[in-house]
Every structure is written in structure tokens, then in C-alpha cells.
């Protein structure tokens, strides 16, 4: 197994865990009636914001590793 394959597996597990840790009532779920129906936009604060940012960074890393694996 190459290092890129191992990195891809590890990053994918991290992405899955971070997505599962996010609050279910936030984000796009409110478009379909979920969450707080009174407000469309909700600010992320504290740990929720950290998890959100880490999820975005992890997904970008996963895409980068996947493209590198495809090219190399």
C-alpha cells in the first residue's frame, strides 16, 4: 500500500467522524423544514465552528490527495 492510499483512508475516516459530530439541525437541513424555522442563517460558535472548519479542511485534503493519487 502506498503512502497516498493510507493518507486517503485516514483522511476519509476523519471526514466521516467530523460530519457525524456536526449538529443535525444546522446547515442545509433547515431548507427542508428541519431546525429552527424562525431563522434561516445561524452563526456557528465555539466547538461547532471548529468542527465545521476542520471538516472543510479535511475534505479539501481528501480531494487533494485523491487528485495526487490519480495523477501519480
N, C-alpha and C positions, 0 to 999 in steps of 0.2 A: 504494500500500500504506500502510495506516495504521500508526501507531506501535505500537498494540496487537498488530497482526499480526506485525510484526517482532519485538517482545518475546516473543510466543508461540513463534515459530520458534526464536529464540536460546535461550530457556529450555528448550524441548523437546530441543534438541541437547545442552545441558548436562546435563539429566536422563539422557539416553541414555548419555553418556560416564561420568557418575558411577555409574550402575548397572553398566556394563561393568567399571569399575575395582574393584568390590567383590569380595571373596573368595567364590568359588563354594561353599566348604564351610561357610560361616556362614549363620545365619538359619534360615529355614523348610525348607531342604533337608535338614536333619538329621531332620526328621519322617518322611521317606520313606527313611531308611537312609543318607543321604549324610553326609559329615563325620565327626566324632569321635562314635562311637556310645556312648562311655562317659559323656559328659556332655551334658545337654540344654541347659543355659544356658552361654553363653560370653561373657565380658566383652570388649568392644571396647577396644583401647588404641591410643594413638598415631595414626598416619595412618589406620588403619581406622576409628577413631571419628570423625575429622574428615570423612572421605568419607561416612560414614553420616549425620552431622548435616547436611552440605551437601546430600545427596540429599533428605532430608526437607524442608529449607528450599526447595530448588528445586521440589519437587513442590507445596508449598503456594503458592509464587509462580505456578507454572503454572496451578493451579486458580483462583487469584485473578484472574489476567489473563484466563483463559477466561470466567469469570463476568462480569467487566467488559466484555469484548468482546460477550458475549451481551446484556447489559443496554443498552449504549450503541449 
